[in-house]
């Protein structure tokens, strides 16, 4: 075998290796998320989608980053999608992220709750017009309500839910508005928040995954797969393994991060 033939064989082998690498890359899906991935809601969404993508021949991973950066990354196509947002996300975000396609099958339901120190009374959104409250920026349905209900003057956006709760415990605000699961987890596990209670559920929303339009054809297939998981019981088993998320809640549809 001469030198030319050896080089030709090496070139063919390199092309095959490169092609295999591309095939593997095409089968890998990476989403981003503003939801903390170790929290019950983050673990639930990850577990459901990992199984759904697996059934369709893909591996699935999620990278956490601040909520607004996550949206910019997923909408730009630098990642393949957004782990979980509210069902009417495009409405509450005024169509600012048009490249994200909703996967229609509901992952779970969540709520927006008001948390306050003992003695502070909140029963609805309108009560917040007289009470300074903190919230994590990037929750589009929450920010939409703040504008729609003229609550901007009493609203204090911060970079994390934990920061919001620390503002509450130090007396800088009277209320925190947070997702029901996230807020409940913070006050349950933080000794500095023993005097904080969940005082009202302000709204309930259905949570969905959103995939970038470059994978548009996958969206209906993944929705069918998740629906099939609900019928065969694997969806309920996946959700039941995650502490803090009742599996029956994940089957409930409602309007609405």
C-alpha positions, 0 to 999 in steps of 0.5 A: 500500500503506497503513501497516497492510499494510506492518506486516502484511507486516513481521510475517509476515516476522519470523515466518518469520525466527523460525521458520527460526531455530527450525528451525535450532536444532532441527537443532543438537546440542551435547554436553558432555564431560569428555574433552579434545577434542584428545586421540585419544579425544576427537577419535575420538568427535567425528569418529564422532558428527559424521558420524553426526549429519550422516547424520541431518540434524543439526550436531554440536558438543562443549563441554569442561568438568570431568567432573562438571559435564559430567554434571550439564549433560548429565543436566539437559538444558542440553546434548544429551548426553555425548560418551563414557562406559563401556558400563555407566555407569548401573551404575557411577554407581548410576543417578545420571544417569537422563536419559542414554540410551546410544547402543548402538553402541560408539565405541571401547574404552579401558582404565584403566591404572596408571602408576608410576615405574620400580621400582614393581610393580603388576599388579592393582587389589589392589596399590593397597591398599598404594600411594597413587595419584592419579586424576582425579575424575569417572571413574565406573567408577574411583570405583566400583572404589575403593569396591568394593575398599576403596581409599579410604584410598590414593586421592587424587582430583584435578581433572586427569590432568596434576595426578595425573602431577605428583604422581607425578613429585614423589613424593607418590603411587606410582601414577596410575590413568588412561585408557590413551590419556590417560595414554600421551599425557601421558607421551609428550609430557611431558619431566618424565615420562620416568621414568614407565611404564605398568605394568599395564592394570587393566581394559578398557571399551567407550565409548559416547555418551549422549544426553539423553532429550529426544532419546530417539527419536534413540538407536536411529537413531544406533546404526544409523547408526554400525553402518552406518558400520562396515559401509561402511568410513567408520567405520574411515576416520574412526578411522584419521585420528585418531592413537593410536586403532587402528581395529580397537579401536573395533570390539571390544565389552567391558564396563565410565568 
